Amino acid sequence: MNLLEKLKLQKRSSAEKEDEGPVKLVDDSRPLYRRVVESFLNKFFPSGYPYSVNEGYLRYTQFRALQHLTSAALSVLSTQILKDGMQHLGTIICSNLGSRMDSEPKTWRILADAMYDFGTGLEVLSPLCPHLFLEMAGLGNFAKGMAIVAARATRLPIYSAFAKEGNLSDLFAKGEAISTLFNVFGIGVGIQLASTVCASMQGKLVAYPLLSIIHIYSVAEEMRATPVNTLNPQRTAMIVADFVKARNVSSPADLRYREDLLLPGRLIEDAGNVRVGRALQKVIKPSRLLELRQLFPGEKFLLKHGDKCTDMVLEQDASGEDALRGWLVAAYAAENMNASGELRVGTLQEAYEKMNDVFPVFLQELQNKGWHTDRFLDGNGSRFAF
């Protein structure tokens, strides 16, 4: 067969394929709603969901969507005056509180949205006080500036609590996609409200509190669903209390709904009423320092029992494991106090020996449950160095 005949044969074959029409794909037999749901999950949830994230992520995401929808609607109703200057000032001031946000990201996340709603509320009300318009609008943007920093600073610790398979970037990207989507919906809701119900100041005064309540409730439920796995004073005290009372080691998911998000610094009696963060010179007299160092040889904590609580002071490089050791000693010592609330001679030594007996198993179980014990986040607490 010569070259000309080969070319004619190829043209004939191509023409026959064109007559047959385009190649048809196999029909997708899945119901429409199932295809829509799976498409949504692929675009807005991490790959491998739900097996690639920790427990509580769905509930967190549901309320995060509602939070952004209401927040965006509120922003449409507010007045955007003096935004840049006062908001930048709030940003600078709030940036100095980063360590405290690491320690209590959930509390600061709720506080951030409360500050944001407060700032938005001042902007909404500012037209009612013409003589104080600039002051109210400026203060409102100052609060919103602080809120924005706090919200951004707590975002990574919260996403990290859900990451399960080294997929933090994927989880972050999909979470921000959901936020953007519902921000757009919220802006649409806000525009609709602004042109109807909220066209008058009376309408704004009705709609704003309602939206703000939904907004703060959504943030609180998000945070309650978040299983933060780092050690801070409150979570450490709860872990120790559960272990001392029932020899039970709680997981981050076990503790998430029990955390006090409004008053995270409260003392827990079953954990020895331990208080962390006071300066060494305010807790321990110089004459007793050597005695306490000898009582806990090689440890990076010191304990001083008081009338209402036990102060624990940590060395500069103390880890979460060191804080757990000190907390266990305080809890065991509190169990053996006499009726008058005083420690008898040798109680701390006995508690220290008991802690050493149980600590290896306790620590291993904590790590198996997903706790990060390499750091203790006490939020700018005072530490000491020798």
C-alpha positions in Angstrom: 0.0 0.0 0.0 1.5 3.3 -1.1 1.4 6.6 0.9 -1.6 8.0 -1.0 -3.7 5.0 -0.3 -2.8 5.2 3.4 -3.9 8.8 3.6 -7.3 8.0 1.9 -7.9 5.1 4.4 -7.2 7.5 7.4 -9.7 10.1 6.0 -12.3 7.4 5.5 -11.8 6.1 9.1 -12.1 9.6 10.5 -15.3 10.3 8.6 -16.9 7.1 9.9 -16.1 8.2 13.5 -17.7 11.6 13.0 -20.8 9.9 11.7 -21.0 7.8 14.8 -21.2 11.0 16.9 -19.3 11.9 20.1 -18.4 9.3 22.5 -20.9 9.1 25.3 -20.0 8.7 29.0 -21.7 6.1 31.2 -24.7 7.7 32.8 -24.3 8.6 36.5 -27.1 6.8 38.2 -26.7 8.5 41.6 -29.7 10.7 42.7 -29.3 14.4 42.0 -29.3 15.3 45.7 -26.5 12.8 46.3 -24.4 14.3 43.5 -24.9 17.8 44.9 -24.0 16.8 48.4 -20.8 15.0 47.2 -19.8 17.9 45.0 -20.3 20.2 48.0 -18.2 18.0 50.3 -15.4 17.8 47.7 -15.2 21.5 47.4 -15.7 22.6 51.0 -14.5 19.7 53.2 -11.0 18.2 53.5 -10.1 15.3 51.3 -11.0 12.0 53.0 -13.7 13.6 55.2 -14.9 12.4 57.7 -12.0 10.1 58.3 -9.3 12.8 57.8 -10.5 15.1 60.7 -11.1 14.8 64.4 -14.5 14.4 66.1 -16.7 17.5 66.1 -15.6 19.1 62.8 -19.1 18.9 61.2 -20.8 20.6 64.1 -18.0 23.2 64.2 -18.4 23.8 60.4 -22.2 24.2 60.7 -22.0 26.9 63.3 -19.1 28.5 61.5 -21.2 28.9 58.4 -24.0 30.4 60.5 -21.6 32.7 62.3 -20.2 34.1 59.0 -23.6 34.5 57.5 -24.8 36.6 60.5 -21.5 38.5 60.8 -21.6 39.6 57.1 -25.3 40.6 57.4 -24.4 42.7 60.5 -21.5 44.4 58.6 -23.9 45.6 55.9 -26.0 47.3 58.5 -23.1 49.2 60.1 -21.5 52.5 59.1 -18.0 52.4 57.7 -16.4 55.5 59.1 -12.9 56.0 60.6 -12.2 52.4 59.7 -8.6 52.5 58.9 -7.0 54.6 61.7 -8.9 53.3 64.8 -9.0 49.7 63.5 -5.2 49.7 63.1 -4.8 51.0 66.6 -6.9 48.2 67.9 -4.8 45.8 65.9 -1.5 47.0 67.4 -2.8 46.8 71.0 -4.3 43.3 70.6 -1.2 41.9 69.0 0.6 42.0 72.4 -1.9 39.4 73.8 -0.8 36.5 71.5 0.5 34.2 74.3 -2.8 34.4 76.1 -4.6 33.5 72.9 -2.4 30.4 72.5 -3.4 29.4 76.0 -7.2 30.0 75.6 -8.0 30.1 71.9 -11.6 29.2 72.3 -12.3 31.9 75.0 -10.5 34.6 72.9 -12.4 33.5 69.8 -15.7 34.1 71.5 -14.4 37.4 72.9 -13.3 38.4 69.4 -16.8 38.1 68.0 -18.4 39.8 71.0 -16.0 42.7 70.5 -16.8 42.7 66.8 -20.6 42.9 67.4 -20.0 45.6 70.0 -18.1 47.7 67.5 -20.8 47.1 64.8 -23.5 48.0 67.3 -21.8 51.4 68.0 -21.6 52.0 64.3 -25.3 51.2 63.9 -26.2 53.5 66.8 -23.9 56.4 65.9 -26.5 58.2 63.7 -28.7 58.6 66.8 -26.0 60.7 68.5 -24.8 63.2 65.9 -22.8 65.1 68.4 -20.9 61.9 69.3 -20.8 60.4 65.8 -17.1 60.4 65.3 -16.3 59.1 68.8 -18.8 56.3 68.6 -17.7 55.3 65.1 -14.1 55.5 66.0 -14.5 53.4 69.2 -16.5 50.9 67.2 -13.7 50.4 64.7 -11.2 50.2 67.5 -13.1 47.2 68.9 -13.4 45.7 65.5 -9.7 46.0 65.0 -9.0 44.1 68.2 -11.6 41.5 67.2 -10.0 40.9 63.8 -6.6 40.2 65.3 -8.0 37.9 68.0 -10.0 36.0 65.4 -7.0 35.5 63.1 -4.6 34.6 65.9 -6.9 31.9 67.2 -7.7 30.4 63.8 -4.7 28.2 63.4 -4.9 26.5 66.9 -8.5 25.8 66.3 -7.9 24.3 62.8 -5.0 22.3 64.3 -7.4 20.6 66.7 -9.2 19.0 63.8 -6.2 18.0 61.7 -5.8 14.3 61.8 -3.6 13.1 59.0 -1.1 15.9 58.4 -3.8 17.7 56.4 -3.8 21.1 58.1 -3.4 23.0 54.8 -6.3 21.2 53.2 -8.5 21.7 56.2 -7.6 25.4 56.4 -8.3 26.0 52.7 -11.7 24.2 52.8 -12.6 26.0 56.1 -11.9 29.4 54.6 -13.8 28.4 51.5 -16.9 27.8 53.6 -16.4 31.1 55.4 -16.2 33.0 52.1 -19.3 31.2 50.7 -21.4 32.1 53.7 -20.0 35.6 53.9 -21.4 36.1 50.4 -24.8 34.7 51.5 -24.7 36.9 54.6 -24.0 40.0 52.5 -27.0 39.2 50.4 -29.1 38.8 53.5 -27.8 42.1 54.8 -28.6 43.9 51.6 -32.1 42.5 51.6 -32.6 43.6 55.2 -31.2 47.0 54.6 -33.6 47.6 51.8 -36.7 46.3 53.6 -36.9 45.8 57.4 -33.8 47.8 58.3 -34.5 50.7 56.0 -35.4 52.6 59.2 -33.5 53.0 62.4 -36.3 51.2 64.3 -35.9 48.2 62.0 -32.1 48.1 62.6 -32.7 48.2 66.4 -34.8 45.1 66.1 -32.7 43.2 63.6 -29.3 43.9 65.0 -29.8 42.3 68.5 -31.4 39.2 66.9 -28.5 38.7 64.4 -25.9 39.4 67.1 -27.4 36.8 69.5 -27.4 34.2 66.7 -23.8 35.2 65.8 -22.4 34.8 69.3 -24.4 31.6 69.9 -22.9 30.1 66.7 -19.4 31.0 67.8 -19.9 29.5 71.2 -21.2 26.2 69.7 -18.2 26.2 67.3 -15.8 26.4 70.2 -17.6 23.9 72.3 -17.3 21.4 69.4 -13.5 22.0 69.1 -11.3 19.3 70.7 -8.2 21.4 71.5 -5.4 19.0 72.3 -2.8 21.3 73.9 -2.3 21.6 77.6 -3.2 24.9 79.4 -4.1 25.4 83.1 -7.8 24.6 82.8 -7.4 21.4 80.6 -4.5 20.2 82.7 -6.5 20.6 85.9 -9.5 18.7 84.4 -7.3 15.9 83.1 -5.6 15.5 86.6 -9.0 15.7 88.4 -10.4 12.9 86.2 -7.3 10.7 86.7 -7.2 11.2 90.5 -10.9 10.6 91.1 -11.5 7.6 88.8 -8.1 6.7 87.2 -9.6 7.8 83.9 -7.6 9.6 81.3 -9.9 12.0 79.3 -9.4 12.7 75.6 -9.6 16.2 74.0 -13.1 15.2 72.8 -14.1 14.2 76.3 -13.3 17.6 77.7 -14.5 19.9 75.0 -18.0 20.3 76.3 -16.9 20.6 80.0 -14.5 23.5 79.5 -15.5 26.8 81.0 -15.1 29.2 78.1 -16.2 32.3 80.1 -14.1 31.8 83.3 -11.2 29.6 82.2 -9.1 30.5 85.2 -11.3 28.9 87.8 -9.7 26.6 90.3 -10.7 22.9 90.4 -10.8 21.4 93.8 -10.4 17.7 92.7 -7.1 18.8 91.0 -5.7 20.4 94.1 -6.9 24.0 93.5 -3.7 24.7 91.7 -2.9 28.2 90.5 -0.2 28.8 87.9 1.5 32.0 86.8 2.4 34.0 89.9 6.0 35.3 90.2 8.4 33.2 92.2 9.2 36.0 94.7 5.5 36.5 95.5 4.9 32.8 96.1 7.9 31.4 98.0 10.1 33.1 100.6 13.8 33.0 99.8 14.4 31.0 103.1 12.2 28.2 101.8 13.4 28.0 98.3 16.3 25.6 98.9 14.0 23.3 101.0 11.4 23.0 98.2 14.1 22.4 95.6 15.4 19.5 97.7 11.9 18.2 98.2 11.4 17.8 94.4 15.0 17.1 93.2 15.6 17.6 89.5 12.0 18.9 88.8 11.1 22.0 87.0 8.3 23.0 89.3 7.9 24.3 92.8 4.7 24.0 94.9 3.6 26.3 97.8 0.4 25.3 99.6 -1.8 28.3 100.8 -5.1 28.7 102.5 -7.3 28.7 99.4 -5.0 27.3 96.7 -1.7 25.7 95.9 0.6 27.9 93.8 2.8 26.2 91.2 5.8 28.0 89.7 7.4 26.5 86.6 11.0 26.9 85.3 11.4 28.9 82.1 11.8 25.7 79.9 9.2 23.6 81.7 7.1 21.4 79.4 3.6 20.1 79.6 5.0 16.9 81.2 6.5 19.0 84.0 3.3 20.8 84.6 1.4 17.5 84.8 3.9 16.1 87.3 3.5 19.2 89.6 -0.3 19.1 89.3 -0.5 15.4 90.2 1.6 16.1 93.3 -0.6 18.9 94.4 -3.8 16.8 93.8 -2.5 13.8 95.7 -1.3 16.1 98.6 -4.8 17.7 98.7 -6.4 14.3 99.1 -4.3 13.7 102.3 -4.9 17.1 104.0 -6.3 17.0 107.5 -9.7 18.4 108.4 -8.4 21.8 109.1 -7.0 22.0 105.5 -3.4 21.8 106.6 -0.7 19.6 105.1 0.8 17.2 107.7 4.5 16.6 107.8 5.6 14.3 104.9 2.4 14.7 102.8 4.2 16.4 99.9 6.9 13.8 99.9 4.3 10.9 99.9 2.4 12.7 97.1 5.6 13.1 95.1 6.4 9.4 95.4 2.9 8.4 94.4 3.1 10.6 91.4 6.4 9.0 90.3 4.8 5.6 90.5 1.8 6.4 88.3 3.3 9.0 85.9 4.8 6.8 83.2 1.5 5.0 82.6 -0.5 8.2 82.9 1.7 10.0 80.4 1.6 7.2 77.9 -2.2 7.1 78.1 -2.4 10.9 77.6 -0.3 10.7 74.4 -2.3 7.7 73.1 -5.5 9.9 73.6 -3.9 12.6 71.4 -2.7 15.1 73.9 0.4 17.2 73.0 2.5 17.1 76.2 5.6 18.8 74.9 4.4 22.3 75.7 2.4 24.0 78.5 0.6 27.1 77.4 0.1 29.2 80.5 -0.5 32.5 78.7 2.3 34.9 79.8 2.5 33.3 83.2 5.6 34.2 85.2 8.3 31.5 85.3 11.7 31.3 87.0 15.3 30.4 86.0 18.3 29.4 88.0 
